[in-house]
């Protein structure tokens, strides 16, 4: 087989790039290790920055998002028994975020690929990039008993943290930065009315909590738990009791509880791999960087990678201009590290750290107090949350 761009990974990053390139006449093939049904069962983030939403519309896959998504102009931070609101619209020059589940977004992208008759190959096993430093790289994969080779100009690794793409860069070239947090998020999805029309981030002595939503009938809630906890230790009743403890009374009293339809624990980590280009291999999304979910930067930072790659490849194929590809790693990493900083700051300010000194706790108190006393601080939070410019 032969194509121009071979994309490893059929999640939202790979599918979005595939759709955008196809619309510009650039041939591509997507390889995905799992089947489509498995990909669509992944429960992930649901807050899209304005730039990501605009990119989805450009990919001709944003119609249902605009119809069913929730446009949010702000969010709340609960602390010391009270609620304070961050007005994103006011403090970011009129920008907002879209609350729309990643599962639904991925479904829309699959439908977009089907509509254009794009090539997405599922159940591709033993995927392996080859000759990355040459002008003629290729990818091999196994489908059943058959080994297939795809010759291409460029390979994009959008296959996540555990994928093969990043591991294909020699250890003498790749540098990795990582921070592991001493807690995780226990998340529950329930068919209940959300407790608030906007997200509530809660700081409490017992641990962080988050009230989020997927729609007006589907709620997503999280509580901070020790890494040693397991899902089996938490019954639905135990979860709701603990969540209520961490929310102000005015919120907990109107919380609607119900049976969980999905429950999981996600550990929190920060991770960056440099560089994001090796020869004709380009990393994107979780293959190159991971952030704690606190600031809703994970999928959005992957979206900025796709923005840079998409425009760089259009410039290369349409105008013979390779400067975007040459600068891709530098530009993508610059924005990724800003997302790391924001996610680290918000995580540090809102979570309870088991080994924290009283000094550290006082700094957290001061950080929150300063945030709500300073227009400049709220503008900084808002501009990061709605998305920094590409």
N, C-alpha and C positions, 0 to 999 in steps of 0.2 A: 504494500500500500504506500501511497505517497500523498503528502499534504504540505501546506505551508507552515502551520503551527500545530504541534501536538500538545494537548493540554492534559496533564495527569491530575485527575480529581474531578468528580462530578458533583461537588457541592455547589453552593451559591456562587463562590468566586469563579470557579472554572466555567460554570454554565453562563454566568454573566459575561465573561470575556468572550466565550464562544459565540454568544448571540450578537454582541457588539461587533466583533470582527466579521461575522457572516454578513451583517447588514452593510458592511463596507467592502464586500467582495473578497475578503481574505479567507481562504480555505482553512479549515481546522477540523480536528477530530478530538473528541473528549474520551478519555479512558477512565472508567470508574470500577473499583474492585468489588463493590457491593451491587445488589440489584436496586432498581428504582424504589421499590416499596420500602426497603431498609433505609435508604437515604431520607425518605419522606417521614420516617418515624422519629428522626432526631429532633429533640426539643431544644431549641436554642434561643438566643437573644431576640428581642422584638422591638428594639428602639433604633430607628433609622435616622441618621443625620440628614439634613436637607440635601447635601451633595449626593448622597447615596440614592435618595429617592429620585433625584433628577436624572441620575445615571440609569436607573431602572426604567424611567419613562423613555429615555433615549433608546434603550434596548427594546422598546415597544412591548414592555411587559409590566407596565405600571398601572394599567386600567383598573384592575381589581383592588390594588393597593389604594388608589385614590377613592374608590367607591366604598371600600369596607374598612380601610385603615382609620386609626384615630389620630388626628392632628393635635398635638399637645403644645401649648404655648408656655408651659411651666411645669414645675414639680415642687414637692414639699420635702423639707427636712424636719423630722420630729426629734426633739431633744428636750430634756428636762421637763417632760410632761406637756410640751407645747408644740405647735406646728408653725413653721416659718416657710413662706413660699418664695421660690426663685422664679421671677418673671423672665423667662427666656426671651420672649418677644420684645420686651422693653429693653433688656440689657444686651441684646445681640443685634440691634438694628433691624428688628422685625422678622428674624428667622425663628424657625420652630423645628420640632422633630416629629416623625411619624411612628406611631406604635403599630407594628404589623408583624405578626409572627414569622420567624425564619422558615418554618415549615411551609407556610402559605407562599412566601416569597419564592422558595425553591420550586414549589409546584407550578407557579406562574412561569418560571424560567424554563422548566421542562416543557410546558405547553408551548412556549415560544420557540424552543428548539424543534419540537414536533411540527409546528406550523411552517417553519422554514425548511423542514426535512433535514435538519442538522444531524451530524453523525455523533451519537453518544453511545459508546460501547460499554455495556455493563458486564459484570462478572469477569472482568479482565484480571487475571491472576499473574503473579510473578512479573510485574511490570518493571522494566529496567531501562534507564537511559544509557546511551552509548556515545562515544566520540564527542564529548561535549565541547572540547576545545577546537574541533575541526569545523570546516565550513559545511560539512555534511553530517550533522548528528542524526541519530535514529533511535527509535524506541522499540523494544521487543516486549511482547506479553503473551501469555498463554490463555487460550480459550478452549477448555476441554483438553483434548490431547494435541491440539494444534498450536504451534508456536508461530506468531505473526510478527512481522517486522513493518514498522512505519518509518519511512524516510521523510525528513522534514527540514525546514530552515531553522526553526526555533522550537525549544521545548519549554513549556511553562509548568512548574511544579506547584499545583494548588491542592496537594494531597494531604494537608494537615500535618500536625506535629509528629505523628508516627509514620508518615509516608516515606517513600523511597527517595524522593527528590533531594531533600537536604542532605541525606546520607550519601548521595552521589558526589558531593563536593569533598575533595580531599581534606583530611583533618589538619593538614599543614596550611590550608588556605582558610578554612572556616573557623570563626571565633564565635563562641556562644556565651551569652550573659543570662543568668537566671536568678530569680529570687522566689523561694517557696514560702508561702504564708502559713502560720501554724493553725489554720482553721479552714473549714469548707463552708459551702452553702447547701443546706438542706432545702430543696425546692419542691413545692406541691402545686400541681395544676388541678383546678376544680371547676366544675360547671356551676359557678355561682356568680352573682352580681358583684362586680368589683367594689371594694370598700370606698374607693375614691375615684373620681373621674381623671385624676392625674396621679402619677407615681408618688409614693411616700417612701423616702429613705429614713430609717429610724436608727438613731444612736441610743444605746441603753447600756446600763452597767452589766446586764445579763448577756449582752451581745447584740450585734447588728440585726436588723430586719428590713425587708423590702416588700412593699405592697405594689404589685404590678398587675398588668392585665393583657389579654390578647384581644378581647372584644367586650361588649357590654354583658355578655353571658358567660365569659370564660376568664377566670382569674388565675394569676400566677403569684405565689407568695414564697418568700425565702426567709430562713433564719440562719444565723451563724452557729455552727456546731464544731466541736473538736474533731480533728482529723481521725481520731480513734473511733468515732461513732459510725454506725452502719444504719442503713435504711430500716432494717428489721427491728432496730431498737425503738423506732419512732412509729407509734400508731397514729392514725389520723387525729384522734382525740388529743393525744399528747402534743401533737404539732400545734393544733389550734389554741390550746391552753397556753403554750409557751409564746406563740405569736402575740396573743392578746396582752401578755405580761409586758411585752416590749413596746407596745403602742400607747400613745396618750389615751386617756379614758374616752374622749370624744370620738376617737376612731374605733377602739376596741368594742365599744357598745353597739356600733352599727355594723360590725363585721358579720357577714353571712358565711357560715361554715357548711361544709358538705363533704361527701366522699371524694378522695383523691382519685384522679384518673391517670396520674403519673406522679411518681415520687422518686427523687434521686439526690445524691450528694455529689457536688462538684468541688474538688479541691481548688484553691486559689494559687495561681502562680503568675509570675512575670517572666517573659522569655524573649530574647532577641538573638537572631543569627545574622552574622555579617561575613561576607557581603551577600546581597540578594541576587547577584548575578555571578555565574561562573561559565565562561565561554558563551555558549548559546543556550544555556539553561538559566531561566529566570524563576525565582521563588516568589510566591504570593500568598497572602493570608497566613493561616496558622502554621504553614510550613516554615515561615520565617519569623513569626512573632505571635506571642500570646499575652493578653493582659487580664487582670482580674475583671470580673463582670461589673464591678461597682460603677464604672463610668460609662458603660455601654459602648466601649470603643472597639471591641474585638471584630465584629463583622464590618463595622464602619472603617476600620483601618485596612481591612482586606479590600474594601471598596475603593479606597484611595490607591492601593497597589494596582487594582484593575484599571482605574482611571489613567494612571501613568503609563501602564503597559499598552493599553488600548490606543492611546494617542501616539505613543512612540512607534507602534507597529504600523499604524495608518501613515505616519510620516515616512517610515522606511519604505513601505510598499507603494505608496502613491507618489512620493516625491524624491525617493532615494536619499532621504535625510536620516542618518543614523544617530544624530545627537541625542534624541530622546532615549534610545536604547542604551547609549553609552552612559547617560546620566541617571538611568533608572534606579540603580541601587542607592546612589547618593540621595536622590530626591525621596524615594520611598522610605528609606531609613530615617531621614530627617523628620518626616511626619510621624513615623512609627514611634520614635523616641519621645516626641511631644505627647503622643497618646499614652505612652508608658508613664511619663511624668504625671499626667493628669489622673490616670487610674491609680497610681501609687499614692498620690496626695489624697484623693477621695477615700480610698481604702483605709489609709492611715488615720484619717480624721474621724471616720465613722465606726470603725470596728473596735472591739475590746481585745487587747493583746494579753495573753495569759501571763507573760513575764514582765509586763510593763511596770516601770517605776512610777511612784506618785508624781514625779517630775513630768513623765511622759503624759500622764492623764491631765495634768494641769495645762500642758501645751495643747492637747486636744480641745480642752475647754476654751482656751484662748483663741485657737484657730477658728472655732465655730462662732465665738463672740465677735471676732474681727470680721468674719465673713458677712455677718448681718448688720454690721455697723459701717460698712464701707461700700460705696457705689462701685469703686474700682475693683474690689474683690469680687463682687457679684457679676460685674461685666466679664471678668476673667473666667469665672466658672461658666457663665452662659456661653461665651464664645467657644470654649472648648467643648461643651456639651452638645451644642448644635452642629459643631464641626468646623475645624480650622480650614482656611482656603486650601485648595489643592495646589 
